[in-house]
Amino acid sequence: MSEMNPHSEISFSDTGADYERKVKENMQNPISSVYNNLLDLGIEDVDHHNQQKYIRITNFVTINTFLGSLVYLVLAVLWDNWSFFMGVFALTGVSVSILFMNAYGKVNLSRFTYLFGVNMIVFMNALMVGPSARMESFFVVATVTPFLMYDLKQLVIIAAGLLVPVVFLYSYDVLTPFFSAYYLPIENQYILEKVGLVMQIVLTVASVYQLVRVSEKAEKDLEASNAQMQLQTAELRRSNSDLEQFAYIISHDLKAPVRNISSFMNLLVHKHADQLNPEAREFVNYSHTGAKRLERLIDDVLAYCRIGTNLPKPVPVNVNDVINTIRFELRDRLSSSNATININRELPVVSNVHASLIYHIFQNLISNGLKFNRSENPVVDVSWTNSLNFYTFSIRDNGIGISKEYSTTIFQMFKRLHNEQEYDGTGIGLAICKKIVEYYHGEVWFESEENKGTTFYITIRKF
């Protein structure tokens, strides 16, 4: 009885087709299983189905070359010809090394090794065997190989692969006389001619058949991948619709009672303050403060959920205007705390963004620089640098700083480094900034030293 494949377990939930397929896999001959595993060497490192096809073809041709070299090794042993043996042994070693290269993801190197290394060894063997064996005819097969291993779009590589056997063919007659001392007996050369002819036909037909078979499989895999992508797209649309519905419920059904609680608590204090003892008044204040904080929390969660949905068309945004708007909105805080917001040079105009989202990033980071600051003169410096694809902005403050232990968690939702009595907030602001920056394919990070200040860096793609 053949061994069961441990990687293919049958469950009662399988459909009839799945059950039949897995039964066939479990009944698979171990030799066939090894062969299929060899064919798939290297494809796990390549996502593109078309490239996987050419890697499988490379493995297939290499396996056949290896099997053919074993035939020649047997003949070399039977004829007790060590010069021929060493040449064929080198061909066997190169074939094995190509499979190892694919196994370790060196797929381009493996194909180059086959097109050059295998052809070179076959050429040297052909020179040492003798002209009657007509081993140089293997280079006719070699002219087909580049078309099997590379996409037709890669014409330069295919042309280089064709040039190698052509050069060997033209140089064969010139170099043959220099290797006459190694010639096999004439009867052995005739045997190699017959064996070589059969192997050439088998290798060519099998390789073309494998190309057609693998191409069909690649097309089926691509169709299945596209179908899966369509399902995922449909699921994403459904999830977005659910998210929008969730946001609607929060904004209308949840915020309304929270506002009512806050309003009635406010009325209670104003109309009946003289009837409340100090303890009752303190409880009412706690309730009112909690309701206000819950309302801010709902607003922040809504802002986080709505990033990237129902946005208008992106436009160029002048970051100077954004900073000036923030300065105007924070003018009372700046004046009362003797704080300043500095720009080291004129800020750029960022294309294909949304003014509201860019505003939110800078407003949050600048406000945090002023809020988490015990300096007598809080300062926030905004600067930027220019690279090929990105603008990199830095927002530096002279505040209390951030401990290094929070470097990986500070951008998580609801992550607060201080209690609410010290600094108010919901713990969502930096998570929103991170999500907006990543929406524009950028990154956000910070550098900080406790009690000396923090610098946040954000990158925004130019295009």
C-alpha positions as a Markdown table, in Angstrom:
| # | Residue | x | y | z |
|---|---|---|---|---|
| 1 | Met | 0.0 | 0.0 | 0.0 |
| 2 | Ser | 1.3 | 3.5 | -0.9 |
| 3 | Glu | 2.0 | 6.0 | 1.9 |
| 4 | Met | -0.6 | 8.5 | 2.9 |
| 5 | Asn | 0.3 | 12.1 | 2.2 |
| 6 | Pro | 0.4 | 13.8 | 5.6 |
| 7 | His | -0.2 | 17.2 | 4.1 |
| 8 | Ser | -3.6 | 16.3 | 2.7 |
| 9 | Glu | -6.2 | 15.4 | 5.4 |
| 10 | Ile | -9.8 | 14.5 | 4.5 |
| 11 | Ser | -12.6 | 16.0 | 6.6 |
| 12 | Phe | -16.3 | 15.3 | 6.6 |
| 13 | Ser | -16.9 | 18.9 | 5.4 |
| 14 | Asp | -15.2 | 18.3 | 2.1 |
| 15 | Thr | -17.3 | 18.4 | -1.1 |
| 16 | Gly | -17.4 | 15.4 | -3.4 |
| 17 | Ala | -14.8 | 17.0 | -5.8 |
| 18 | Asp | -12.5 | 17.9 | -2.9 |
| 19 | Tyr | -12.8 | 14.4 | -1.4 |
| 20 | Glu | -11.9 | 12.8 | -4.7 |
| 21 | Arg | -9.0 | 15.2 | -5.2 |
| 22 | Lys | -7.6 | 14.5 | -1.8 |
| 23 | Val | -8.0 | 10.8 | -2.1 |
| 24 | Lys | -6.0 | 10.9 | -5.3 |
| 25 | Glu | -3.3 | 13.0 | -3.5 |
| 26 | Asn | -3.2 | 10.4 | -0.6 |
| 27 | Met | -2.9 | 7.5 | -3.1 |
| 28 | Gln | -0.1 | 9.3 | -5.0 |
| 29 | Asn | 3.0 | 7.4 | -5.6 |
| 30 | Pro | 5.9 | 8.7 | -3.5 |
| 31 | Ile | 8.1 | 9.0 | -6.6 |
| 32 | Ser | 5.4 | 11.2 | -8.2 |
| 33 | Ser | 5.1 | 13.2 | -5.1 |
| 34 | Val | 8.9 | 13.9 | -5.0 |
| 35 | Tyr | 8.8 | 14.8 | -8.7 |
| 36 | Asn | 6.0 | 17.3 | -8.2 |
| 37 | Asn | 7.9 | 18.8 | -5.3 |
| 38 | Leu | 11.0 | 19.2 | -7.4 |
| 39 | Leu | 8.9 | 20.9 | -10.1 |
| 40 | Asp | 7.6 | 23.5 | -7.6 |
| 41 | Leu | 11.1 | 24.4 | -6.2 |
| 42 | Gly | 11.4 | 28.2 | -6.0 |
| 43 | Ile | 7.8 | 29.1 | -6.9 |
| 44 | Glu | 6.9 | 30.0 | -3.3 |
| 45 | Asp | 9.2 | 33.1 | -3.6 |
| 46 | Val | 7.4 | 34.3 | -6.7 |
| 47 | Asp | 3.8 | 35.7 | -6.7 |
| 48 | His | 3.3 | 36.2 | -10.4 |
| 49 | His | 1.7 | 33.1 | -12.0 |
| 50 | Asn | 3.5 | 33.7 | -15.3 |
| 51 | Gln | 6.9 | 33.7 | -13.6 |
| 52 | Gln | 6.0 | 30.5 | -11.7 |
| 53 | Lys | 5.4 | 28.9 | -15.0 |
| 54 | Tyr | 8.9 | 29.5 | -16.3 |
| 55 | Ile | 10.5 | 28.4 | -13.0 |
| 56 | Arg | 8.6 | 25.1 | -13.3 |
| 57 | Ile | 9.8 | 24.7 | -16.9 |
| 58 | Thr | 13.4 | 25.3 | -15.7 |
| 59 | Asn | 13.0 | 22.6 | -13.1 |
| 60 | Phe | 11.5 | 20.2 | -15.6 |
| 61 | Val | 14.3 | 20.7 | -18.1 |
| 62 | Thr | 16.9 | 20.4 | -15.4 |
| 63 | Ile | 15.3 | 17.2 | -14.0 |
| 64 | Asn | 15.3 | 15.7 | -17.5 |
| 65 | Thr | 18.9 | 16.8 | -18.0 |
| 66 | Phe | 19.8 | 15.1 | -14.7 |
| 67 | Leu | 18.1 | 11.9 | -15.8 |
| 68 | Gly | 19.9 | 12.0 | -19.1 |
| 69 | Ser | 23.2 | 12.5 | -17.4 |
| 70 | Leu | 22.6 | 9.4 | -15.4 |
| 71 | Val | 22.2 | 7.4 | -18.6 |
| 72 | Tyr | 25.6 | 8.6 | -19.8 |
| 73 | Leu | 27.1 | 7.9 | -16.4 |
| 74 | Val | 26.0 | 4.3 | -16.7 |
| 75 | Leu | 27.6 | 4.1 | -20.1 |
| 76 | Ala | 30.8 | 5.7 | -18.9 |
| 77 | Val | 31.0 | 3.1 | -16.1 |
| 78 | Leu | 30.3 | 0.2 | -18.5 |
| 79 | Trp | 32.9 | 1.5 | -21.0 |
| 80 | Asp | 35.4 | 2.2 | -18.1 |
| 81 | Asn | 36.1 | 5.6 | -19.6 |
| 82 | Trp | 37.1 | 8.0 | -16.9 |
| 83 | Ser | 37.5 | 11.1 | -19.0 |
| 84 | Phe | 33.9 | 10.7 | -20.3 |
| 85 | Phe | 32.8 | 9.8 | -16.7 |
| 86 | Met | 34.2 | 13.1 | -15.3 |
| 87 | Gly | 32.5 | 15.2 | -17.9 |
| 88 | Val | 29.1 | 13.6 | -17.4 |
| 89 | Phe | 29.6 | 13.7 | -13.6 |
| 90 | Ala | 30.1 | 17.5 | -13.9 |
| 91 | Leu | 26.8 | 17.7 | -15.9 |
| 92 | Thr | 25.0 | 15.8 | -13.1 |
| 93 | Gly | 26.5 | 18.1 | -10.5 |
| 94 | Val | 25.4 | 21.2 | -12.3 |
| 95 | Ser | 21.9 | 19.9 | -12.7 |
| 96 | Val | 21.6 | 19.2 | -9.0 |
| 97 | Ser | 23.0 | 22.7 | -8.2 |
| 98 | Ile | 20.4 | 24.3 | -10.4 |
| 99 | Leu | 17.6 | 22.6 | -8.4 |
| 100 | Phe | 19.3 | 23.8 | -5.2 |
| 101 | Met | 19.4 | 27.4 | -6.5 |
| 102 | Asn | 15.7 | 27.3 | -7.2 |
| 103 | Ala | 15.0 | 25.8 | -3.8 |
| 104 | Tyr | 16.8 | 28.8 | -2.2 |
| 105 | Gly | 15.1 | 31.4 | -4.3 |
| 106 | Lys | 18.0 | 32.0 | -6.8 |
| 107 | Val | 15.7 | 31.5 | -9.8 |
| 108 | Asn | 17.5 | 34.0 | -12.1 |
| 109 | Leu | 20.9 | 32.5 | -11.3 |
| 110 | Ser | 19.6 | 29.0 | -11.9 |
| 111 | Arg | 18.4 | 29.8 | -15.4 |
| 112 | Phe | 21.6 | 31.5 | -16.3 |
| 113 | Thr | 23.6 | 28.5 | -15.0 |
| 114 | Tyr | 21.5 | 26.2 | -17.2 |
| 115 | Leu | 21.8 | 28.3 | -20.3 |
| 116 | Phe | 25.6 | 28.8 | -19.9 |
| 117 | Gly | 26.9 | 26.0 | -17.6 |
| 118 | Val | 25.0 | 23.1 | -19.0 |
| 119 | Asn | 25.7 | 24.1 | -22.6 |
| 120 | Met | 29.4 | 24.5 | -21.7 |
| 121 | Ile | 29.7 | 21.0 | -20.2 |
| 122 | Val | 27.7 | 19.4 | -23.0 |
| 123 | Phe | 30.1 | 21.2 | -25.5 |
| 124 | Met | 33.2 | 19.9 | -23.7 |
| 125 | Asn | 31.7 | 16.3 | -23.7 |
| 126 | Ala | 30.9 | 16.6 | -27.3 |
| 127 | Leu | 34.6 | 17.6 | -28.1 |
| 128 | Met | 35.9 | 14.6 | -26.1 |
| 129 | Val | 33.5 | 11.9 | -27.4 |
| 130 | Gly | 34.3 | 12.2 | -31.1 |
| 131 | Pro | 32.5 | 13.6 | -34.2 |
| 132 | Ser | 30.7 | 10.3 | -35.1 |
| 133 | Ala | 28.5 | 10.6 | -32.0 |
| 134 | Arg | 27.1 | 13.9 | -33.4 |
| 135 | Met | 26.7 | 15.2 | -29.8 |
| 136 | Glu | 26.9 | 18.7 | -31.1 |
| 137 | Ser | 23.3 | 18.2 | -32.3 |
| 138 | Phe | 22.3 | 18.8 | -28.7 |
| 139 | Phe | 22.8 | 22.5 | -29.3 |
| 140 | Val | 19.7 | 22.4 | -31.6 |
| 141 | Val | 17.7 | 21.6 | -28.5 |
| 142 | Ala | 19.6 | 24.3 | -26.6 |
| 143 | Thr | 18.3 | 26.9 | -29.0 |
| 144 | Val | 14.7 | 26.0 | -27.9 |
| 145 | Thr | 15.5 | 26.2 | -24.2 |
| 146 | Pro | 15.6 | 30.0 | -23.8 |
| 147 | Phe | 12.1 | 30.2 | -25.2 |
| 148 | Leu | 11.0 | 27.7 | -22.6 |
| 149 | Met | 12.6 | 29.4 | -19.6 |
| 150 | Tyr | 11.8 | 33.1 | -20.3 |
| 151 | Asp | 8.9 | 35.2 | -21.3 |
| 152 | Leu | 8.9 | 36.4 | -24.9 |
| 153 | Lys | 9.0 | 40.0 | -23.5 |
| 154 | Gln | 12.5 | 39.3 | -22.2 |
| 155 | Leu | 14.0 | 39.4 | -25.7 |
| 156 | Val | 17.5 | 40.5 | -24.5 |
| 157 | Ile | 17.9 | 37.5 | -22.2 |
| 158 | Ile | 16.5 | 35.1 | -24.9 |
| 159 | Ala | 18.9 | 36.5 | -27.5 |
| 160 | Ala | 21.8 | 35.9 | -25.1 |
| 161 | Gly | 20.6 | 32.4 | -24.4 |
| 162 | Leu | 20.5 | 31.7 | -28.2 |
| 163 | Leu | 23.9 | 33.2 | -28.7 |
| 164 | Val | 25.6 | 30.6 | -26.4 |
| 165 | Pro | 24.7 | 27.4 | -28.4 |
| 166 | Val | 25.2 | 29.2 | -31.7 |
| 167 | Val | 28.8 | 30.2 | -30.7 |
| 168 | Phe | 29.5 | 26.6 | -29.5 |
| 169 | Leu | 28.1 | 25.1 | -32.8 |
| 170 | Tyr | 30.3 | 27.3 | -34.9 |
| 171 | Ser | 33.4 | 26.7 | -32.8 |
| 172 | Tyr | 32.9 | 22.9 | -32.7 |
| 173 | Asp | 34.6 | 22.1 | -36.0 |
| 174 | Val | 37.5 | 24.4 | -35.1 |
| 175 | Leu | 38.2 | 22.8 | -31.7 |
| 176 | Thr | 37.5 | 19.2 | -32.5 |
| 177 | Pro | 41.0 | 18.3 | -33.7 |
| 178 | Phe | 42.5 | 19.4 | -30.4 |
| 179 | Phe | 40.5 | 16.8 | -28.4 |
| 180 | Ser | 41.1 | 13.7 | -30.6 |
| 181 | Ala | 43.2 | 12.1 | -27.9 |
| 182 | Tyr | 40.0 | 11.7 | -25.8 |
| 183 | Tyr | 37.8 | 10.2 | -28.5 |
| 184 | Leu | 35.7 | 7.1 | -27.6 |
| 185 | Pro | 36.0 | 4.0 | -29.8 |
| 186 | Ile | 34.0 | 4.4 | -33.0 |
| 187 | Glu | 31.4 | 1.8 | -32.0 |
| 188 | Asn | 30.7 | 3.7 | -28.7 |
| 189 | Gln | 30.3 | 6.9 | -30.6 |
| 190 | Tyr | 27.6 | 5.3 | -32.8 |
| 191 | Ile | 25.8 | 4.1 | -29.7 |
| 192 | Leu | 25.9 | 7.6 | -28.3 |
| 193 | Glu | 24.5 | 8.9 | -31.5 |
| 194 | Lys | 21.5 | 6.6 | -31.3 |
| 195 | Val | 21.0 | 7.3 | -27.5 |
| 196 | Gly | 21.5 | 11.0 | -28.1 |
| 197 | Leu | 18.9 | 11.2 | -30.9 |
| 198 | Val | 16.3 | 9.5 | -28.7 |
| 199 | Met | 17.1 | 11.8 | -25.8 |
| 200 | Gln | 16.9 | 14.9 | -27.9 |
| 201 | Ile | 13.5 | 13.9 | -29.3 |
| 202 | Val | 12.2 | 13.0 | -25.9 |
| 203 | Leu | 13.5 | 16.1 | -24.2 |
| 204 | Thr | 12.2 | 18.5 | -26.9 |
| 205 | Val | 8.7 | 16.9 | -27.1 |
| 206 | Ala | 8.4 | 16.6 | -23.3 |
| 207 | Ser | 9.6 | 20.2 | -22.7 |
| 208 | Val | 7.1 | 21.6 | -25.2 |
| 209 | Tyr | 4.3 | 19.4 | -23.7 |
| 210 | Gln | 5.3 | 20.6 | -20.2 |
| 211 | Leu | 5.2 | 24.2 | -21.4 |
| 212 | Val | 1.6 | 23.8 | -22.7 |
| 213 | Arg | 0.6 | 21.9 | -19.6 |
| 214 | Val | 2.1 | 24.4 | -17.2 |
| 215 | Ser | 0.7 | 27.3 | -19.2 |
| 216 | Glu | -2.8 | 25.9 | -18.9 |
| 217 | Lys | -2.3 | 25.5 | -15.1 |
| 218 | Ala | -1.0 | 29.0 | -14.8 |
| 219 | Glu | -4.1 | 30.3 | -16.7 |
| 220 | Lys | -6.4 | 28.3 | -14.4 |
| 221 | Asp | -4.5 | 29.6 | -11.3 |
| 222 | Leu | -4.8 | 33.1 | -12.6 |
| 223 | Glu | -8.5 | 32.7 | -13.2 |
| 224 | Ala | -9.0 | 31.3 | -9.7 |
| 225 | Ser | -6.9 | 34.1 | -8.3 |
| 226 | Asn | -9.0 | 36.7 | -10.1 |
| 227 | Ala | -12.2 | 35.0 | -8.9 |
| 228 | Gln | -10.9 | 35.1 | -5.3 |
| 229 | Met | -10.0 | 38.7 | -5.7 |
| 230 | Gln | -13.5 | 39.5 | -7.0 |
| 231 | Leu | -14.9 | 37.8 | -3.9 |
| 232 | Gln | -12.6 | 39.7 | -1.6 |
| 233 | Thr | -13.5 | 43.0 | -3.4 |
| 234 | Ala | -17.2 | 42.2 | -2.9 |
| 235 | Glu | -16.6 | 41.3 | 0.7 |
| 236 | Leu | -14.6 | 44.6 | 1.2 |
| 237 | Arg | -17.5 | 46.6 | -0.3 |
| 238 | Arg | -19.9 | 44.8 | 2.1 |
| 239 | Ser | -17.6 | 45.6 | 5.0 |
| 240 | Asn | -17.3 | 49.2 | 4.0 |
| 241 | Ser | -21.1 | 49.4 | 3.8 |
| 242 | Asp | -21.3 | 47.9 | 7.3 |
| 243 | Leu | -18.8 | 50.3 | 8.5 |
| 244 | Glu | -20.7 | 53.3 | 7.1 |
| 245 | Gln | -23.9 | 52.0 | 8.7 |
| 246 | Phe | -22.0 | 51.5 | 12.0 |
| 247 | Ala | -20.7 | 55.1 | 11.8 |
| 248 | Tyr | -24.3 | 56.3 | 11.0 |
| 249 | Ile | -25.6 | 54.5 | 14.1 |
| 250 | Ile | -22.9 | 55.9 | 16.3 |
| 251 | Ser | -23.3 | 59.5 | 15.0 |
| 252 | His | -27.1 | 59.5 | 15.3 |
| 253 | Asp | -28.3 | 56.8 | 17.8 |
| 254 | Leu | -25.5 | 57.0 | 20.3 |
| 255 | Lys | -24.5 | 60.6 | 20.3 |
| 256 | Ala | -28.0 | 61.9 | 20.9 |
| 257 | Pro | -28.5 | 60.3 | 24.3 |
| 258 | Val | -25.0 | 61.3 | 25.3 |
| 259 | Arg | -25.8 | 64.9 | 24.4 |
| 260 | Asn | -29.1 | 64.6 | 26.4 |
| 261 | Ile | -27.2 | 63.4 | 29.5 |
| 262 | Ser | -24.7 | 66.3 | 29.2 |
| 263 | Ser | -27.5 | 68.9 | 28.6 |
| 264 | Phe | -29.7 | 67.7 | 31.5 |
| 265 | Met | -26.7 | 67.6 | 33.9 |
| 266 | Asn | -25.9 | 71.2 | 32.8 |
| 267 | Leu | -29.5 | 72.2 | 33.4 |
| 268 | Leu | -29.5 | 70.5 | 36.8 |
| 269 | Val | -26.5 | 72.5 | 37.9 |
| 270 | His | -27.9 | 75.8 | 36.7 |
| 271 | Lys | -31.5 | 75.5 | 37.9 |
| 272 | His | -31.0 | 73.6 | 41.1 |
| 273 | Ala | -27.5 | 74.4 | 42.2 |
| 274 | Asp | -28.7 | 76.0 | 45.5 |
| 275 | Gln | -30.6 | 72.8 | 46.4 |
| 276 | Leu | -27.6 | 70.5 | 45.9 |
| 277 | Asn | -25.1 | 69.9 | 48.7 |
| 278 | Pro | -21.4 | 70.0 | 47.7 |
| 279 | Glu | -21.1 | 66.2 | 47.4 |
| 280 | Ala | -24.1 | 66.0 | 45.1 |
| 281 | Arg | -22.8 | 68.9 | 43.0 |
| 282 | Glu | -19.4 | 67.0 | 42.7 |
| 283 | Phe | -21.2 | 63.9 | 41.5 |
| 284 | Val | -23.1 | 65.9 | 38.9 |
| 285 | Asn | -19.9 | 67.5 | 37.7 |
| 286 | Tyr | -18.3 | 64.0 | 37.3 |
| 287 | Ser | -21.3 | 62.9 | 35.3 |
| 288 | His | -21.2 | 66.0 | 33.1 |
| 289 | Thr | -17.4 | 65.6 | 32.5 |
| 290 | Gly | -17.8 | 61.9 | 31.7 |
| 291 | Ala | -20.6 | 62.6 | 29.2 |
| 292 | Lys | -18.5 | 65.3 | 27.5 |
| 293 | Arg | -15.5 | 62.9 | 27.3 |
| 294 | Leu | -17.7 | 60.1 | 25.8 |
| 295 | Glu | -18.9 | 62.5 | 23.2 |
| 296 | Arg | -15.3 | 63.4 | 22.2 |
| 297 | Leu | -14.5 | 59.7 | 22.2 |
| 298 | Ile | -17.4 | 59.0 | 19.8 |
| 299 | Asp | -16.2 | 61.8 | 17.5 |
| 300 | Asp | -12.7 | 60.4 | 17.4 |
| 301 | Val | -13.8 | 56.9 | 16.7 |
| 302 | Leu | -16.0 | 58.2 | 13.9 |
| 303 | Ala | -13.1 | 60.2 | 12.5 |
| 304 | Tyr | -10.9 | 57.0 | 12.6 |
| 305 | Cys | -13.5 | 54.9 | 10.9 |
| 306 | Arg | -14.3 | 57.4 | 8.2 |
| 307 | Ile | -10.7 | 57.9 | 7.0 |
| 308 | Gly | -10.6 | 57.0 | 3.3 |
| 309 | Thr | -14.4 | 56.8 | 2.8 |
| 310 | Asn | -16.6 | 59.2 | 1.0 |
| 311 | Leu | -13.7 | 61.6 | 0.4 |
| 312 | Pro | -13.9 | 64.2 | -2.4 |
| 313 | Lys | -11.4 | 64.3 | -5.2 |
| 314 | Pro | -7.8 | 64.8 | -4.0 |
| 315 | Val | -6.4 | 68.3 | -4.7 |
| 316 | Pro | -3.1 | 70.2 | -4.1 |
| 317 | Val | -2.9 | 71.5 | -0.5 |
| 318 | Asn | -0.7 | 74.3 | 0.6 |
| 319 | Val | 0.7 | 73.2 | 4.0 |
| 320 | Asn | 1.5 | 76.9 | 4.8 |
| 321 | Asp | -2.2 | 77.6 | 4.8 |
| 322 | Val | -2.8 | 74.6 | 7.0 |
| 323 | Ile | -0.3 | 75.8 | 9.6 |
| 324 | Asn | -1.7 | 79.3 | 9.5 |
| 325 | Thr | -5.2 | 78.0 | 10.1 |
| 326 | Ile | -4.0 | 76.0 | 13.1 |
| 327 | Arg | -2.2 | 79.1 | 14.4 |
| 328 | Phe | -5.4 | 81.1 | 14.2 |
| 329 | Glu | -7.4 | 78.4 | 16.0 |
| 330 | Leu | -4.9 | 78.1 | 18.8 |
| 331 | Arg | -4.3 | 81.8 | 19.2 |
| 332 | Asp | -5.8 | 81.9 | 22.7 |
| 333 | Arg | -3.7 | 79.0 | 23.9 |
| 334 | Leu | -0.6 | 80.4 | 22.3 |
| 335 | Ser | -1.1 | 83.7 | 24.0 |
| 336 | Ser | -2.0 | 82.4 | 27.4 |
| 337 | Ser | 1.0 | 80.0 | 27.6 |
| 338 | Asn | 3.5 | 82.2 | 25.8 |
| 339 | Ala | 3.9 | 79.5 | 23.2 |
| 340 | Thr | 5.0 | 79.8 | 19.5 |
| 341 | Ile | 4.7 | 77.8 | 16.3 |
| 342 | Asn | 7.7 | 78.2 | 14.0 |
| 343 | Ile | 8.3 | 77.3 | 10.4 |
| 344 | Asn | 11.9 | 77.1 | 9.4 |
| 345 | Arg | 11.1 | 77.9 | 5.7 |
| 346 | Glu | 8.1 | 78.0 | 3.4 |
| 347 | Leu | 6.3 | 74.7 | 3.3 |
| 348 | Pro | 5.5 | 72.9 | 0.1 |
| 349 | Val | 2.2 | 72.4 | -1.8 |
| 350 | Val | 1.4 | 68.7 | -1.6 |
| 351 | Ser | -0.5 | 67.2 | -4.5 |
| 352 | Asn | -3.3 | 64.6 | -4.5 |
| 353 | Val | -4.3 | 64.9 | -0.9 |
| 354 | His | -7.3 | 66.1 | 1.1 |
| 355 | Ala | -7.1 | 69.4 | 3.1 |
| 356 | Ser | -9.2 | 68.0 | 6.0 |
| 357 | Leu | -6.9 | 65.0 | 6.5 |
| 358 | Ile | -3.7 | 67.0 | 6.2 |
| 359 | Tyr | -5.1 | 69.5 | 8.6 |
| 360 | His | -5.9 | 66.7 | 11.1 |
| 361 | Ile | -2.3 | 65.4 | 11.1 |
| 362 | Phe | -0.7 | 68.7 | 11.8 |
| 363 | Gln | -3.4 | 70.0 | 14.2 |
| 364 | Asn | -3.0 | 66.9 | 16.3 |
| 365 | Leu | 0.8 | 66.8 | 16.4 |
| 366 | Ile | 1.1 | 70.5 | 17.0 |
| 367 | Ser | -1.6 | 70.5 | 19.7 |
| 368 | Asn | 0.2 | 67.6 | 21.4 |
| 369 | Gly | 3.5 | 69.5 | 21.3 |
| 370 | Leu | 1.8 | 72.4 | 23.2 |
| 371 | Lys | -0.3 | 70.2 | 25.5 |
| 372 | Phe | 2.4 | 67.8 | 26.7 |
| 373 | Asn | 4.8 | 70.7 | 27.6 |
| 374 | Arg | 5.8 | 72.1 | 31.0 |
| 375 | Ser | 8.2 | 74.6 | 29.5 |
| 376 | Glu | 7.7 | 78.3 | 30.4 |
| 377 | Asn | 7.9 | 79.0 | 26.6 |
| 378 | Pro | 6.5 | 76.1 | 24.7 |
| 379 | Val | 7.9 | 75.9 | 21.1 |
| 380 | Val | 6.8 | 73.8 | 18.2 |
| 381 | Asp | 9.0 | 73.9 | 15.1 |
| 382 | Val | 7.7 | 72.7 | 11.7 |
| 383 | Ser | 10.3 | 71.8 | 9.0 |
| 384 | Trp | 10.5 | 69.6 | 6.0 |
| 385 | Thr | 12.9 | 68.0 | 3.6 |
| 386 | Asn | 12.5 | 67.0 | -0.1 |
| 387 | Ser | 13.4 | 63.6 | -1.7 |
| 388 | Leu | 12.6 | 62.0 | -5.0 |
| 389 | Asn | 9.2 | 60.6 | -4.1 |
| 390 | Phe | 8.3 | 61.9 | -0.7 |
| 391 | Tyr | 8.0 | 65.1 | 1.4 |
| 392 | Thr | 9.3 | 64.4 | 4.9 |
| 393 | Phe | 7.8 | 66.8 | 7.6 |
| 394 | Ser | 9.1 | 67.1 | 11.1 |
| 395 | Ile | 7.2 | 68.5 | 14.1 |
| 396 | Arg | 9.6 | 69.2 | 17.0 |
| 397 | Asp | 8.6 | 70.4 | 20.4 |
| 398 | Asn | 10.4 | 71.1 | 23.7 |
| 399 | Gly | 7.9 | 69.2 | 25.8 |
| 400 | Ile | 8.1 | 66.4 | 28.3 |
| 401 | Gly | 9.2 | 63.8 | 25.8 |
| 402 | Ile | 8.1 | 60.1 | 25.4 |
| 403 | Ser | 9.8 | 57.1 | 27.0 |
| 404 | Lys | 11.4 | 54.6 | 24.5 |
| 405 | Glu | 9.3 | 51.8 | 26.0 |
| 406 | Tyr | 6.2 | 53.3 | 24.2 |
| 407 | Ser | 7.9 | 53.5 | 20.8 |
| 408 | Thr | 5.8 | 50.6 | 19.4 |
| 409 | Thr | 2.5 | 51.2 | 21.2 |
| 410 | Ile | 2.0 | 55.0 | 21.1 |
| 411 | Phe | 0.2 | 54.8 | 17.7 |
| 412 | Gln | -2.3 | 52.2 | 19.0 |
| 413 | Met | -5.9 | 53.2 | 19.6 |
| 414 | Phe | -6.9 | 54.3 | 23.1 |
| 415 | Lys | -3.2 | 54.2 | 24.2 |
| 416 | Arg | -2.7 | 56.9 | 26.8 |
| 417 | Leu | 0.6 | 57.6 | 28.5 |
| 418 | His | -0.8 | 59.8 | 31.2 |
| 419 | Asn | -4.0 | 59.7 | 33.2 |
| 420 | Glu | -6.9 | 62.1 | 32.4 |
| 421 | Gln | -6.2 | 64.3 | 35.4 |
| 422 | Glu | -2.8 | 65.2 | 34.1 |
| 423 | Tyr | -3.6 | 65.6 | 30.4 |
| 424 | Asp | -7.1 | 65.3 | 28.8 |
| 425 | Gly | -7.7 | 63.3 | 25.6 |
| 426 | Thr | -9.1 | 60.1 | 24.3 |
| 427 | Gly | -5.9 | 58.3 | 23.2 |
| 428 | Ile | -7.0 | 58.1 | 19.5 |
| 429 | Gly | -5.3 | 61.1 | 18.0 |
| 430 | Leu | -2.0 | 59.5 | 17.0 |
| 431 | Ala | -3.8 | 56.4 | 15.7 |
| 432 | Ile | -5.8 | 58.7 | 13.4 |
| 433 | Cys | -2.6 | 60.4 | 12.3 |
| 434 | Lys | -0.9 | 57.1 | 11.5 |
| 435 | Lys | -3.9 | 55.8 | 9.6 |
| 436 | Ile | -4.1 | 59.0 | 7.5 |
| 437 | Val | -0.4 | 59.0 | 6.7 |
| 438 | Glu | -0.6 | 55.3 | 5.7 |
| 439 | Tyr | -3.6 | 56.1 | 3.5 |
| 440 | Tyr | -1.2 | 58.4 | 1.5 |
| 441 | His | 1.4 | 55.5 | 1.4 |
| 442 | Gly | 3.7 | 57.3 | 3.9 |
| 443 | Glu | 5.2 | 56.5 | 7.3 |
| 444 | Val | 5.1 | 58.2 | 10.7 |
| 445 | Trp | 7.6 | 57.8 | 13.5 |
| 446 | Phe | 9.2 | 59.8 | 16.3 |
| 447 | Glu | 12.4 | 60.5 | 18.1 |
| 448 | Ser | 12.3 | 61.7 | 21.7 |
| 449 | Glu | 14.3 | 62.4 | 24.9 |
| 450 | Glu | 12.5 | 62.6 | 28.1 |
| 451 | Asn | 12.1 | 66.1 | 29.5 |
| 452 | Lys | 13.8 | 67.6 | 26.4 |
| 453 | Gly | 11.2 | 67.1 | 23.7 |
| 454 | Thr | 9.9 | 65.0 | 20.9 |
| 455 | Thr | 10.2 | 65.1 | 17.1 |
| 456 | Phe | 7.5 | 63.5 | 15.0 |
| 457 | Tyr | 8.3 | 62.6 | 11.3 |
| 458 | Ile | 5.8 | 62.0 | 8.6 |
| 459 | Thr | 6.3 | 61.2 | 5.0 |
| 460 | Ile | 3.8 | 62.0 | 2.2 |
| 461 | Arg | 4.1 | 60.7 | -1.3 |
| 462 | Lys | 4.4 | 63.4 | -3.9 |
| 463 | Phe | 2.4 | 61.8 | -6.6 |
